[in-house]
């Protein structure tokens, strides 16, 4: 007879229950089934110019990029705990993958600070998608997970990242000298800060399914404030 106590993936890994929707855009945690599509997007390069990222993960052969991307997501997933967590979300527009949006925190219960990052395939840049996906994750972190502030950063010369941050409502928050992971270039890394009162929200409503499941898994200190969809 078939075994009736088989757990679903969402029961095994609760973040998989999370789905965020805003108009024709959806964000959901990266699954292994997403990796081939994301790798194909990244294979042509994501940076608008060399040195835009502190980690040049999108450089090399298609195989190099795919394996780097896959191992990063496996490693990040395995390291997630209530004390230090990162949610890496596949971003889709009309069902098509366009990039990845991340949100992570350390000692969130005490700090209530979330660090965000993202990448968008070159062919989808310049269409407002990057701004909207960052607005969506900001709404989710503030309204559903009880964040007090969001932080992000960009490497010297990455003016497009700065412009997107400003469109979401981020303001300057200092800088420091840093070295790229490859050690090939030294530059200034700029930090930016977003608070709820400065957030420029998207035109469409943001709806979130699975927020309570994720909040319980990550032991977030406050219950989600908006209703589940």
C-alpha positions as CSV (number, residue, x, y, z in Angstrom):
1,X,0.0,0.0,0.0
2,X,1.2,3.6,-0.7
3,X,2.8,5.4,2.2
4,X,0.4,8.2,3.4
5,X,2.8,10.2,5.6
6,X,5.0,11.6,2.8
7,X,5.7,15.3,3.5
8,X,5.3,18.0,0.8
9,X,8.3,20.1,-0.1
10,X,6.5,23.1,1.5
11,X,6.4,21.1,4.8
12,X,10.0,20.1,4.5
13,X,11.2,23.6,3.6
14,X,8.5,26.2,4.6
15,X,9.9,29.1,2.6
16,X,8.6,27.3,-0.5
17,X,5.1,28.2,0.7
18,X,5.8,31.9,0.0
19,X,4.3,33.5,-3.1
20,X,4.2,37.3,-3.6
21,X,2.1,38.8,-6.4
22,X,1.9,42.3,-7.8
23,X,0.0,42.7,-11.0
24,X,1.7,40.4,-13.6
25,X,4.8,39.9,-11.4
26,X,5.3,37.0,-9.0
27,X,8.2,36.3,-6.6
28,X,8.7,32.9,-5.1
29,X,11.7,31.1,-3.5
30,X,14.2,29.7,-6.0
31,X,13.6,26.0,-6.6
32,X,15.9,23.6,-8.3
33,X,13.5,23.5,-11.2
34,X,14.1,27.2,-11.7
35,X,17.9,26.9,-11.9
36,X,18.2,26.0,-15.6
37,X,16.0,29.0,-16.6
38,X,17.9,31.3,-14.3
39,X,21.2,30.0,-15.6
40,X,20.2,30.6,-19.2
41,X,19.3,34.2,-18.3
42,X,22.6,34.8,-16.5
43,X,24.7,33.1,-19.1
44,X,24.8,36.3,-21.3
45,X,26.0,38.4,-18.4
46,X,24.0,40.5,-16.0
47,X,26.3,43.5,-15.3
48,X,25.9,46.5,-17.5
49,X,29.7,46.9,-17.4
50,X,32.6,44.9,-15.9
51,X,33.2,45.6,-12.3
52,X,29.6,46.7,-11.5
53,X,29.3,43.8,-9.0
54,X,31.7,43.2,-6.1
55,X,31.4,39.5,-6.9
56,X,31.7,38.8,-10.7
57,X,29.5,35.7,-10.5
58,X,28.1,36.2,-14.0
59,X,31.5,36.0,-15.7
60,X,32.9,32.9,-17.4
61,X,31.5,30.1,-19.6
62,X,27.8,29.2,-19.5
63,X,28.8,26.1,-17.5
64,X,30.8,28.2,-15.0
65,X,27.9,30.6,-14.5
66,X,25.3,27.9,-14.1
67,X,27.3,26.0,-11.6
68,X,28.2,29.1,-9.6
69,X,24.5,30.1,-9.5
70,X,23.4,26.6,-8.5
71,X,25.9,26.1,-5.7
72,X,25.2,29.6,-4.4
73,X,21.5,28.8,-4.0
74,X,22.1,25.4,-2.5
75,X,24.6,26.9,0.0
76,X,22.3,29.8,0.9
77,X,19.3,27.5,1.4
78,X,21.3,25.2,3.6
79,X,22.7,28.0,5.8
80,X,19.3,29.6,6.5
81,X,18.2,29.7,10.2
82,X,16.2,32.1,12.4
83,X,19.5,33.7,13.5
84,X,20.7,34.4,10.0
85,X,18.5,33.9,6.9
86,X,18.3,34.8,3.2
87,X,15.4,34.3,0.9
88,X,16.3,34.1,-2.7
89,X,13.2,34.6,-4.9
90,X,12.7,33.9,-8.6
91,X,11.0,36.9,-10.2
92,X,8.6,36.2,-13.0
93,X,6.7,38.5,-15.3
94,X,3.7,36.9,-17.1
95,X,5.2,33.6,-16.1
96,X,8.6,34.2,-17.6
97,X,11.7,34.3,-15.3
98,X,13.5,37.7,-15.5
99,X,15.9,37.6,-12.5
100,X,16.2,37.1,-8.7
101,X,15.4,39.2,-5.7
102,X,16.9,38.5,-2.3
103,X,16.2,39.6,1.2
104,X,18.2,38.5,4.2
105,X,18.8,39.4,7.9
106,X,21.1,38.7,10.8
107,X,19.7,38.9,14.4
108,X,16.4,40.1,12.9
109,X,14.5,39.8,16.2
110,X,16.7,42.5,17.7
111,X,17.7,44.6,14.7
112,X,14.6,44.4,12.4
113,X,16.9,45.2,9.5
114,X,16.7,43.4,6.1
115,X,19.4,43.6,3.5
116,X,18.2,43.3,-0.1
117,X,19.9,42.5,-3.4
118,X,18.8,41.6,-6.9
119,X,19.8,40.9,-10.4
120,X,17.9,41.2,-13.6
121,X,18.8,39.8,-17.0
122,X,20.1,42.3,-19.5
123,X,17.2,41.9,-21.9
124,X,14.7,42.8,-19.2
125,X,16.6,45.9,-18.0
126,X,15.3,49.4,-18.6
127,X,11.6,48.5,-18.5
128,X,10.9,49.3,-14.8
129,X,10.9,45.7,-13.8
130,X,13.9,46.1,-11.4
131,X,12.2,49.0,-9.6
132,X,9.0,47.1,-9.2
133,X,10.5,43.8,-7.9
134,X,12.4,45.9,-5.3
135,X,9.2,47.7,-4.3
136,X,7.5,44.4,-3.9
137,X,10.1,42.9,-1.6
138,X,10.1,46.1,0.4
139,X,6.3,46.1,0.9
140,X,6.6,42.4,2.0
141,X,9.3,43.0,4.5
142,X,7.7,46.1,6.0
143,X,4.0,45.0,6.0
144,X,4.3,41.3,6.5
145,X,7.6,40.6,8.4
146,X,7.8,43.7,10.6
147,X,11.1,45.1,9.3
148,X,12.0,48.6,10.5
149,X,14.5,49.4,7.8
150,X,16.0,47.9,4.6
151,X,19.5,48.4,3.5
152,X,21.2,47.8,0.1
153,X,24.5,48.7,-1.5
154,X,26.1,49.2,-4.9
155,X,29.7,49.2,-6.1
156,X,31.3,52.3,-7.4
157,X,30.3,53.0,-11.0
158,X,27.0,51.0,-10.8
159,X,24.9,54.1,-11.4
160,X,21.9,52.1,-12.7
161,X,21.6,50.3,-9.3
162,X,21.7,53.6,-7.5
163,X,19.0,55.0,-9.7
164,X,16.7,52.1,-9.1
165,X,17.2,52.3,-5.4
166,X,16.3,56.0,-5.4
167,X,13.1,55.2,-7.3
168,X,12.1,52.9,-4.5
169,X,12.8,55.5,-1.9
170,X,16.3,54.6,-0.6
171,X,18.6,57.4,0.6
172,X,22.4,57.5,1.0
173,X,23.8,55.8,4.1
174,X,27.6,56.1,3.9
175,X,30.3,54.2,2.0
176,X,33.6,52.3,2.4
177,X,36.5,51.1,0.3
178,X,36.2,47.5,-0.7
179,X,37.9,45.0,-2.9
180,X,36.1,42.8,-5.5
181,X,35.9,39.1,-4.6
182,X,38.3,38.3,-7.5
183,X,40.7,40.9,-6.2
184,X,40.9,42.5,-9.6
185,X,39.6,46.0,-8.6
186,X,39.3,48.2,-5.6
187,X,36.5,50.7,-5.3
188,X,34.0,52.4,-3.0
189,X,30.9,50.5,-1.9
190,X,27.9,52.8,-1.2
191,X,25.2,51.9,1.3
192,X,21.6,53.0,1.0
193,X,18.8,53.0,3.5
194,X,15.0,52.6,3.2
195,X,12.4,53.2,6.0
196,X,8.6,52.6,5.7
197,X,7.8,56.3,5.5
198,X,10.1,56.7,2.4
199,X,9.0,53.7,0.5
200,X,7.5,54.5,-2.9
201,X,4.9,51.7,-3.3
202,X,4.0,50.0,-6.6
203,X,0.8,51.0,-8.4
204,X,-0.6,47.5,-8.1
205,X,-1.5,45.9,-4.8
206,X,1.0,43.4,-3.3
207,X,-0.5,40.2,-2.1
208,X,1.4,37.6,-0.1
209,X,0.6,33.9,0.4
210,X,2.5,31.8,2.9
211,X,3.8,34.8,5.0
212,X,2.6,33.2,8.3
213,X,4.4,29.9,7.5
214,X,7.6,31.7,6.7
215,X,7.3,33.9,9.8
216,X,6.9,30.9,12.0
217,X,9.8,29.0,10.4
218,X,12.2,32.0,10.8
219,X,10.8,32.9,14.3
220,X,10.0,36.4,13.3
221,X,9.0,38.4,16.3
222,X,5.8,39.9,15.0
223,X,2.9,38.2,13.1
224,X,2.3,39.4,9.6
225,X,0.0,42.4,9.7
226,X,-1.8,42.1,6.3
227,X,-4.3,39.4,5.5
228,X,-3.3,36.2,3.8
229,X,-4.4,35.6,0.2
